[in-house]
Each structure stands twice: as structure tokens, then as C-alpha cells.
Amino acid sequence: MPAMFTVDDDGRYVPEKWAYGRWGADMLNGPAVCAAAARSLELEHGQDGFIPARFTIDLFKAAKGQPLEVRTEVVRAGRRVHVSGAKVLQGDIEVAEARLVQLRATDAPPGDEWHSEHPFDPPADAGLDWWHRSDHDWSTNMADHQNSGRKSLWIVPLNAVEGEERSPFVQAVIAAESTSLATNWGSRGVGYINADLTVALDRLPVGDRIGLRAETHLAANGLSVGTATLFDSSGPIGTGMVTALSNAAAQLDFSAEKK
């Protein structure tokens, strides 16, 4: 798979063409900024025997087509809970701030529990492309799904860094950023831009494909809140949540686009 970044001698993330977004010609996309923060936090603070249970990133400012520097720190190093933080900068400008909460894996408590059900039926013959479903059958043609129907995605996330082995955690974060697409995509395209992303996982994904199914979409005052369930080929792995702000002047219209 193509990668969004290379890493220079100073450890900065140098964007490749796949890191650029649709909102502006010199603007990095949300998955790229999230990937840089997630990779640095895992690389510098990942803990053996712990699950990366929650990743949250606040997207303060649009990132330009320039190298990203990520500075990390330990917030709390506990026996069962490990918390680390990251600042994503371009020069002296902070464009995002992230936090990773890792929880030690352990046995489940005794007794029977209620578990929510999340059926998901991915396409049987999916290639290395994005597949979409709404009121239409699964297809890679985005124009088929520009409607007010409930959205599902089945995708192969891009690599974060060129020449680097894929990290299941970073791939989950990259995929989860599409919670915005799954929940905010309507009959005239996507008119909301993300202010943040929260990813909650109870396990890491297996395989190279990750699915999303829109669960909630609430909107008022030009703001939206959306949640999606995340899946791999074995079943649900967690939840993505985004809050977003209306950006109607730069609405993304996919009505004529095919993938």
C-alpha cells in the first residue's frame, strides 16, 4: 500500500501525495495527522502487555503541506493504566494534540454480561480499494452512495510511513478517521470538517481491512456528532467518534466520483 509520509533525519514526517486532503490544495488530510500522532505515541510509549484502549486527538488548525514534528511525553505510568501525550507541530504552530490511554490486558470478571450486537456483512470479494454501502449494494463507486442512507465502509488503510511494517493500532486510527465520512456524508456530499477524533478499542484488528458502520449522527447549530462501530474480518473491535463543524463553503461533492 502507498504511504502518507517519509521520515527525515530529524524524525519529522514529510508528506507524500497521499497525505494531502480535499479541502485545499496545500492542506493535509485528517488521517495523515492522526497517523503521525498515533505512530509516534506507539513507537515511543507503547507498553508490552497493554492494549491501546483510547486514542483522542484534537485538530486545532489545518495542517499545511509541510513536515510535521511530533513531541511526546508520559503523562502517567501506572501498573494498569499508562497515559502518554503528543503535540503535533509545524514550525512553532501547534496543529493538533493527542493522548493515548493504554490499559493492561487481564482476565474478564466472572459472571454473564450483556453485550451489544453489531452485525456487519462486508463484501465477499473486496479488492484493495474502499468499498461503500448505503441504500445501495456494496460498490467502489462513490456516486452510488451520495444519499441520506446509513453508510458502511470496508477499507484498506494507507500505510503511515514508507517502507515500514504496518502497525495494527495505527491502521485502526487511520481507518477510524473515516467515521466522519461514514456519518457526515449526505445527499450533497460532506459539509463538515473534523474538530477531533476519538478511537476506543478492546482489541487490535487482524488482517489488512477495517470496516466502519455509522451508528449515530446528531446535528444542530452547524455542529455534528457522529459515532461508528469498527470491525475487522472477525467482528467488532471498537468505536470511532468525531465532532465536526460545518464547512459548507467547501462542501466535498462525490456525486461524479468513482473509486
C-alpha positions as CSV (number, residue, x, y, z in Angstrom):
1,M,0.0,0.0,0.0
2,P,1.1,3.6,-0.6
3,A,2.4,5.5,2.4
4,M,1.4,9.0,3.6
5,F,4.8,10.0,4.9
6,T,8.5,9.5,4.8
7,V,10.6,10.3,7.9
8,D,13.6,12.7,7.6
9,D,16.8,12.7,9.5
10,D,15.3,14.9,12.2
11,G,12.4,12.5,12.7
12,R,9.8,14.7,11.1
13,Y,7.0,13.4,8.9
14,V,7.5,14.6,5.4
15,P,4.1,14.3,3.5
16,E,3.8,12.3,0.3
17,K,0.9,12.9,-2.1
18,W,-1.4,10.5,-0.2
19,A,-1.2,12.8,2.8
20,Y,-3.0,15.7,1.1
21,G,-6.7,16.2,1.5
22,R,-9.6,17.6,-0.5
23,W,-10.4,20.7,1.5
24,G,-7.4,22.6,0.0
25,A,-4.5,22.1,-2.4
26,D,-1.9,22.7,0.4
27,M,-3.8,21.0,3.2
28,L,-3.0,17.6,4.8
29,N,-5.9,15.3,5.4
30,G,-7.2,14.1,8.8
31,P,-5.9,10.5,8.5
32,A,-2.4,11.8,7.9
33,V,-2.3,14.0,11.0
34,C,-3.8,11.3,13.1
35,A,-1.4,8.7,11.8
36,A,1.7,10.8,12.7
37,A,0.5,11.3,16.2
38,A,-0.6,7.6,16.7
39,R,2.6,6.2,15.3
40,S,4.8,8.4,17.5
41,L,2.9,7.6,20.6
42,E,3.0,3.9,19.9
43,L,6.7,3.9,18.9
44,E,7.9,6.0,21.9
45,H,5.5,4.8,24.6
46,G,3.9,1.5,23.6
47,Q,3.7,-0.9,26.5
48,D,4.0,-4.7,26.3
49,G,1.0,-6.4,27.8
50,F,-1.2,-3.3,27.4
51,I,-4.0,-2.6,24.9
52,P,-4.1,0.9,23.3
53,A,-7.7,1.3,24.5
54,R,-8.3,5.0,23.7
55,F,-6.7,7.5,21.3
56,T,-8.0,11.0,21.2
57,I,-6.8,13.8,19.0
58,D,-7.9,17.5,18.9
59,L,-7.4,19.0,15.5
60,F,-6.7,22.7,16.3
61,K,-5.7,24.0,12.9
62,A,-5.4,22.9,9.3
63,A,-2.0,21.3,8.7
64,K,-0.2,22.6,5.7
65,G,1.8,20.6,3.1
66,Q,4.9,20.9,5.3
67,P,6.8,18.4,7.6
68,L,5.1,17.5,10.9
69,E,7.0,17.3,14.1
70,V,5.5,15.2,16.9
71,R,6.7,15.7,20.5
72,T,5.6,13.2,23.1
73,E,5.6,12.8,26.8
74,V,4.5,10.4,29.5
75,V,1.5,11.7,31.5
76,R,1.1,8.8,33.8
77,A,3.0,5.5,34.0
78,G,0.8,3.2,36.2
79,R,0.7,-0.5,36.8
80,R,-2.6,-0.9,35.0
81,V,-3.0,2.5,33.2
82,H,-0.4,4.2,31.1
83,V,-1.2,7.6,29.6
84,S,1.0,9.5,27.1
85,G,0.5,12.7,25.2
86,A,1.7,14.2,21.9
87,K,1.8,17.6,20.3
88,V,1.9,17.9,16.5
89,L,3.7,21.0,15.2
90,Q,4.6,22.7,12.0
91,G,7.4,25.1,13.0
92,D,6.1,26.9,16.1
93,I,2.5,26.3,15.2
94,E,0.7,23.5,17.1
95,V,-1.8,21.9,14.7
96,A,-3.0,19.0,16.9
97,E,-2.7,17.5,20.3
98,A,-3.3,13.8,21.1
99,R,-3.5,11.4,24.1
100,L,-3.1,7.7,24.2
101,V,-4.5,5.6,27.1
102,Q,-3.2,2.1,27.4
103,L,-4.8,-0.4,29.7
104,R,-3.2,-3.6,30.9
105,A,-4.8,-6.8,29.4
106,T,-6.3,-9.1,32.0
107,D,-9.0,-11.7,32.6
108,A,-12.6,-10.7,32.3
109,P,-14.6,-10.5,35.6
110,P,-16.8,-13.5,36.5
111,G,-20.4,-13.8,35.5
112,D,-22.6,-13.3,32.5
113,E,-22.8,-9.9,30.8
114,W,-25.0,-8.2,28.3
115,H,-23.1,-7.4,25.1
116,S,-24.4,-5.2,22.3
117,E,-24.8,-6.8,18.9
118,H,-23.1,-5.3,15.9
119,P,-23.7,-7.4,12.7
120,F,-21.6,-6.5,9.8
121,D,-21.6,-8.0,6.3
122,P,-18.6,-6.9,4.3
123,P,-18.4,-7.6,0.6
124,A,-17.3,-11.1,-0.2
125,D,-14.9,-10.2,-3.0
126,A,-13.3,-6.9,-1.9
127,G,-10.0,-5.8,-3.5
128,L,-7.5,-3.4,-2.2
129,D,-9.9,-0.5,-2.6
130,W,-12.5,1.3,-0.5
131,W,-16.0,-0.3,-0.6
132,H,-19.1,1.6,0.4
133,R,-22.6,0.7,1.3
134,S,-25.7,2.8,1.9
135,D,-29.1,2.3,0.4
136,H,-27.2,0.8,-2.5
137,D,-25.3,-2.5,-2.6
138,W,-21.6,-2.6,-1.8
139,S,-19.6,-0.8,-4.6
140,T,-16.4,1.2,-5.1
141,N,-18.4,3.9,-7.0
142,M,-18.8,6.8,-4.5
143,A,-21.5,8.3,-6.6
144,D,-23.7,5.3,-5.8
145,H,-23.7,6.3,-2.1
146,Q,-24.3,10.1,-2.2
147,N,-27.6,9.9,-0.4
148,S,-29.1,10.2,3.0
149,G,-28.8,6.5,3.7
150,R,-26.8,4.9,6.6
151,K,-23.2,4.3,5.5
152,S,-20.8,1.5,5.9
153,L,-17.2,1.3,4.7
154,W,-14.8,-1.6,4.1
155,I,-11.3,-0.2,3.6
156,V,-7.6,-1.0,3.4
157,P,-6.0,2.0,5.3
158,L,-2.9,3.5,3.7
159,N,0.5,2.9,5.4
160,A,1.7,5.7,7.7
161,V,5.4,5.7,6.8
162,E,7.0,4.4,3.6
163,G,9.0,1.1,4.0
164,E,7.7,0.4,7.5
165,E,5.7,-2.6,8.6
166,R,2.1,-1.9,9.2
167,S,1.0,-1.3,12.8
168,P,-2.5,-2.7,13.6
169,F,-3.0,0.2,16.1
170,V,-2.0,2.9,13.6
171,Q,-4.1,1.3,10.9
172,A,-7.1,1.3,13.2
173,V,-6.7,5.0,13.9
174,I,-6.3,5.8,10.2
175,A,-9.4,3.9,9.4
176,A,-11.4,5.4,12.3
177,E,-10.8,8.9,11.0
178,S,-13.3,7.9,8.3
179,T,-16.0,8.0,11.0
180,S,-16.6,11.5,9.6
181,L,-17.2,10.1,6.1
182,A,-19.5,7.3,7.4
183,T,-21.6,9.7,9.5
184,N,-21.5,13.1,7.8
185,W,-21.9,12.0,4.1
186,G,-25.3,13.1,2.9
187,S,-27.1,13.7,-0.4
188,R,-24.9,16.6,-1.4
189,G,-21.6,15.4,-0.1
190,V,-19.7,16.1,3.1
191,G,-20.0,19.6,4.5
192,Y,-18.5,19.1,8.0
193,I,-14.8,19.3,8.9
194,N,-13.5,17.3,11.9
195,A,-12.5,19.1,15.1
196,D,-11.3,15.8,16.7
197,L,-11.3,12.0,16.7
198,T,-11.7,9.5,19.5
199,V,-10.9,5.8,18.9
200,A,-11.8,3.3,21.6
201,L,-10.6,-0.3,21.1
202,D,-11.0,-3.5,23.1
203,R,-8.6,-5.4,20.8
204,L,-6.3,-4.7,17.9
205,P,-7.5,-5.5,14.4
206,V,-6.3,-8.5,12.4
207,G,-5.8,-8.5,8.7
208,D,-5.5,-5.5,6.3
209,R,-9.1,-4.5,6.1
210,I,-11.1,-2.5,8.6
211,G,-14.8,-1.8,8.4
212,L,-16.9,1.1,9.8
213,R,-20.7,1.2,10.2
214,A,-22.4,4.5,11.1
215,E,-24.2,4.2,14.4
216,T,-25.3,7.8,15.3
217,H,-25.4,11.1,13.6
218,L,-26.6,14.2,15.5
219,A,-26.5,17.7,14.1
220,A,-27.6,21.2,15.2
221,N,-26.1,24.7,15.2
222,G,-23.8,23.8,12.4
223,L,-22.2,21.1,14.5
224,S,-22.3,17.3,14.2
225,V,-21.6,14.4,16.4
226,G,-21.1,11.0,14.8
227,T,-20.2,7.5,16.0
228,A,-19.3,4.4,14.1
229,T,-18.5,0.8,15.1
230,L,-15.2,-0.5,13.8
231,F,-14.8,-4.1,12.5
232,D,-12.2,-6.5,11.2
233,S,-12.9,-9.8,9.5
234,S,-13.6,-11.4,12.9
235,G,-16.1,-8.9,14.2
236,P,-16.3,-5.6,16.1
237,I,-13.1,-4.1,17.6
238,G,-14.2,-0.7,18.9
239,T,-15.8,2.6,18.3
240,G,-14.9,5.9,16.5
241,M,-16.4,9.2,17.4
242,V,-16.0,12.6,15.8
243,T,-17.3,16.1,16.4
244,A,-17.3,18.3,13.4
245,L,-18.0,21.9,12.3
246,S,-20.0,23.0,9.2
247,N,-17.7,23.8,6.3
248,A,-20.4,24.3,3.7
249,A,-18.4,26.8,1.6
250,A,-16.0,23.9,0.7
251,Q,-18.5,21.1,0.6
252,L,-17.0,17.9,-0.8
253,D,-19.2,16.5,-3.6
254,F,-18.7,12.9,-4.6
255,S,-21.6,12.7,-7.0
256,A,-19.5,12.3,-10.1
257,E,-16.6,10.4,-8.5
258,K,-15.7,6.7,-8.9
259,K,-13.3,4.7,-6.8
